[in-house]
Amino acid sequence: MRFIGWDLTDPYARERRMVDVARVDLGGRVSFGCLRWPPLTAEGVLAPEALVETFPVAADDVVVVDGPQALARPGALVREAERRLRAPGRTPDVLPAPGRPFSGFVRGSVLLFAALHARARLPMLDVDTPAVEHARLFEAFPGALWRRLVGRGLAKKDSREGRAQRRQALETHGLSFPPGVLPTHDQLDAAGCAWLGWLTRTAPERVTAVGDPLTVDARGWLREGRILHLGLDAS
């Protein structure tokens, strides 16, 4: 069993950045890699089959993604989970067009979750199971995780001090990184996601899910959805 964290980027950007990947085994050992978004079709579409092929998931993998899993409820400009955790990217009730800040990121993430759920059959909280121990596809927001783990004195994520703080926090709570490596802030966000997935199987009482339950509307769109987070008494 592997626990995988993806730190998503904007697949519609002119200069696409790679998606950083962190993999954690049952013993808490971390390794890193990266993935490249599939090309858009001639019509500018991210094809579901291409997404599933490009973001491969093995039979026992638990995947946690830094990116929104679903649209807001009809009429809302932001999901309840994003509001409560103070996420900078806000997901509206319709799929946003690329071009504005966070729009391409949000669009790509929602489409990726939809493809993995419908085509790769990855079970998700609320629509497939009520228990985090049985779901295999989650959303996380590392910004809220670091605030919970480190608290006051949290340095900027791209500073050397901030990166060291985040690595130390994860090491304190069971992960081990390659010797002599200070990961980038994107790699650490991916590792934080993977760590939350690891906890769903090794210490599920330590995690919680914030926000409104995930639903599927009449047109088949995933809406709202809870964000995997560290419980209040677990830091």
C-alpha positions as semicolon CSV with decimal commas, in nm:
position;residue;x (nm);y (nm);z (nm)
1;M;0,000;0,000;0,000
2;R;0,122;0,347;-0,092
3;F;0,004;0,687;0,021
4;I;0,039;0,944;-0,253
5;G;0,022;1,322;-0,240
6;W;-0,015;1,540;-0,550
7;D;0,058;1,913;-0,541
8;L;-0,140;2,022;-0,845
9;T;-0,050;2,303;-1,084
10;D;-0,245;2,481;-1,359
11;P;-0,277;2,260;-1,669
12;Y;-0,396;2,558;-1,876
13;A;-0,097;2,781;-1,802
14;R;0,119;2,895;-2,092
15;E;0,421;2,749;-1,917
16;R;0,300;2,441;-1,740
17;R;0,474;2,335;-1,422
18;M;0,519;1,973;-1,328
19;V;0,299;1,824;-1,056
20;D;0,510;1,732;-0,754
21;V;0,441;1,385;-0,614
22;A;0,523;1,245;-0,270
23;R;0,493;0,875;-0,195
24;V;0,485;0,735;0,158
25;D;0,502;0,365;0,239
26;L;0,345;0,198;0,543
27;G;0,667;0,254;0,737
28;G;0,650;0,630;0,679
29;R;0,938;0,650;0,430
30;V;0,902;0,934;0,180
31;S;1,014;0,947;-0,181
32;F;0,949;1,212;-0,444
33;G;0,870;1,226;-0,812
34;C;0,671;1,436;-1,056
35;L;0,400;1,405;-1,319
36;R;0,323;1,602;-1,632
37;W;-0,031;1,705;-1,722
38;P;-0,158;1,545;-2,045
39;P;-0,184;1,774;-2,348
40;L;-0,513;1,948;-2,418
41;T;-0,715;1,827;-2,713
42;A;-0,747;2,042;-3,024
43;E;-1,062;2,187;-2,863
44;G;-0,870;2,280;-2,546
45;V;-1,018;1,996;-2,340
46;L;-0,857;1,781;-2,071
47;A;-0,980;1,438;-2,174
48;P;-1,084;1,212;-1,882
49;E;-0,914;0,906;-2,027
50;A;-0,589;1,101;-2,066
51;L;-0,609;1,221;-1,705
52;V;-0,653;0,867;-1,572
53;E;-0,362;0,745;-1,783
54;T;-0,134;1,032;-1,680
55;F;-0,216;1,012;-1,309
56;P;-0,188;0,636;-1,251
57;V;-0,317;0,486;-0,928
58;A;-0,249;0,128;-0,820
59;A;-0,512;-0,098;-0,666
60;D;-0,424;-0,026;-0,301
61;D;-0,305;0,334;-0,331
62;V;-0,456;0,610;-0,119
63;V;-0,435;0,945;-0,299
64;V;-0,460;1,289;-0,140
65;V;-0,465;1,593;-0,368
66;D;-0,385;1,958;-0,302
67;G;-0,667;2,087;-0,521
68;P;-1,048;2,112;-0,512
69;Q;-1,247;1,795;-0,562
70;A;-1,583;1,945;-0,660
71;L;-1,790;2,251;-0,743
72;A;-1,970;2,460;-0,481
73;R;-2,340;2,406;-0,421
74;P;-2,565;2,590;-0,669
75;G;-2,567;2,963;-0,603
76;A;-2,251;2,963;-0,390
77;L;-1,926;3,140;-0,479
78;V;-1,709;2,927;-0,252
79;R;-1,726;2,583;-0,093
80;E;-1,787;2,564;0,281
81;A;-1,464;2,369;0,337
82;E;-1,260;2,639;0,159
83;R;-1,426;2,911;0,364
84;R;-1,363;2,737;0,694
85;L;-0,998;2,655;0,617
86;R;-0,927;2,994;0,454
87;A;-0,811;2,850;0,123
88;P;-0,693;3,118;-0,124
89;G;-0,843;2,941;-0,425
90;R;-1,222;2,960;-0,425
91;T;-1,429;2,709;-0,621
92;P;-1,757;2,846;-0,764
93;D;-2,073;2,656;-0,857
94;V;-1,979;2,631;-1,227
95;L;-1,658;2,510;-1,384
96;P;-1,445;2,825;-1,427
97;A;-1,291;2,916;-1,760
98;P;-0,909;2,932;-1,761
99;G;-0,737;3,268;-1,760
100;R;-0,813;3,431;-1,425
101;P;-0,606;3,364;-1,110
102;F;-0,666;3,011;-0,977
103;S;-0,928;2,940;-1,248
104;G;-0,717;2,696;-1,450
105;F;-0,594;2,528;-1,133
106;V;-0,951;2,485;-1,004
107;R;-1,082;2,363;-1,338
108;G;-0,805;2,109;-1,384
109;S;-0,841;1,975;-1,031
110;V;-1,219;1,931;-1,048
111;L;-1,187;1,750;-1,380
112;L;-0,910;1,526;-1,244
113;F;-1,119;1,421;-0,944
114;A;-1,417;1,353;-1,170
115;A;-1,207;1,135;-1,399
116;L;-1,048;0,937;-1,115
117;H;-1,381;0,881;-0,945
118;A;-1,580;0,786;-1,255
119;R;-1,317;0,599;-1,458
120;A;-1,061;0,473;-1,205
121;R;-1,340;0,394;-0,957
122;L;-1,161;0,545;-0,660
123;P;-1,401;0,559;-0,363
124;M;-1,456;0,902;-0,209
125;L;-1,599;1,019;0,121
126;D;-1,977;1,054;0,149
127;V;-2,075;0,941;-0,202
128;D;-1,905;0,600;-0,168
129;T;-1,827;0,554;0,201
130;P;-1,880;0,745;0,528
131;A;-1,545;0,632;0,669
132;V;-1,202;0,782;0,597
133;E;-1,057;0,433;0,649
134;H;-1,231;0,312;0,333
135;A;-1,203;0,611;0,100
136;R;-0,904;0,622;-0,136
137;L;-0,930;0,966;-0,297
138;F;-0,919;1,278;-0,082
139;E;-0,864;1,652;-0,099
140;A;-0,633;1,833;0,143
141;F;-0,522;2,192;0,195
142;P;-0,158;2,196;0,314
143;G;-0,176;2,564;0,414
144;A;-0,422;2,476;0,691
145;L;-0,223;2,165;0,783
146;W;0,097;2,362;0,841
147;R;-0,086;2,617;1,056
148;R;-0,221;2,333;1,268
149;L;0,110;2,146;1,294
150;V;0,352;2,435;1,349
151;G;0,132;2,714;1,484
152;R;0,284;3,048;1,567
153;G;0,623;3,118;1,421
154;L;0,551;2,940;1,094
155;A;0,796;3,086;0,842
156;K;0,721;3,148;0,475
157;K;0,687;2,822;0,291
158;D;0,954;2,896;0,029
159;S;1,218;3,008;0,282
160;R;1,480;2,765;0,404
161;E;1,352;2,806;0,760
162;G;0,994;2,742;0,654
163;R;1,088;2,431;0,460
164;A;1,290;2,299;0,754
165;Q;0,998;2,364;0,990
166;R;0,761;2,169;0,772
167;R;0,998;1,877;0,725
168;Q;1,063;1,863;1,100
169;A;0,690;1,866;1,174
170;L;0,631;1,565;0,950
171;E;0,937;1,384;1,089
172;T;0,806;1,442;1,442
173;H;0,483;1,275;1,340
174;G;0,623;0,961;1,180
175;L;0,768;1,033;0,838
176;S;1,130;0,989;0,732
177;F;1,287;1,178;0,442
178;P;1,590;1,088;0,229
179;P;1,906;1,182;0,426
180;G;2,047;1,527;0,362
181;V;1,749;1,642;0,154
182;L;1,556;1,961;0,225
183;P;1,254;1,928;-0,005
184;T;1,106;2,220;-0,194
185;H;0,789;2,377;-0,055
186;D;0,585;2,207;-0,330
187;Q;0,734;1,869;-0,242
188;L;0,654;1,932;0,123
189;D;0,294;2,020;0,039
190;A;0,271;1,690;-0,149
191;A;0,430;1,509;0,148
192;G;0,180;1,671;0,385
193;C;-0,102;1,540;0,167
194;A;0,049;1,190;0,160
195;W;0,095;1,200;0,539
196;L;-0,275;1,270;0,591
197;G;-0,353;0,972;0,369
198;W;-0,110;0,761;0,574
199;L;-0,297;0,861;0,890
200;T;-0,629;0,740;0,747
201;R;-0,491;0,387;0,768
202;T;-0,245;0,407;1,059
203;A;-0,426;0,645;1,297
204;P;-0,768;0,741;1,157
205;E;-0,871;0,893;1,489
206;R;-0,620;1,172;1,426
207;V;-0,785;1,302;1,111
208;T;-1,110;1,480;1,044
209;A;-1,297;1,600;0,737
210;V;-1,398;1,966;0,719
211;G;-1,689;2,108;0,519
212;D;-2,012;1,992;0,362
213;P;-2,055;1,634;0,238
214;L;-1,981;1,544;-0,120
215;T;-2,284;1,494;-0,345
216;V;-2,351;1,423;-0,711
217;D;-2,605;1,648;-0,886
218;A;-2,854;1,553;-1,156
219;R;-2,600;1,630;-1,429
220;G;-2,333;1,414;-1,268
221;W;-2,116;1,695;-1,125
222;L;-1,948;1,642;-0,791
223;R;-2,042;1,926;-0,553
224;E;-1,893;2,061;-0,228
225;G;-1,694;1,785;-0,053
226;R;-1,502;1,769;0,272
227;I;-1,131;1,846;0,303
228;L;-0,911;1,598;0,491
229;H;-0,748;1,772;0,786
230;L;-0,569;1,703;1,113
231;G;-0,806;1,679;1,410
232;L;-0,802;1,946;1,681
233;D;-0,654;1,713;1,942
234;A;-0,407;1,541;1,708
235;S;-0,134;1,801;1,658
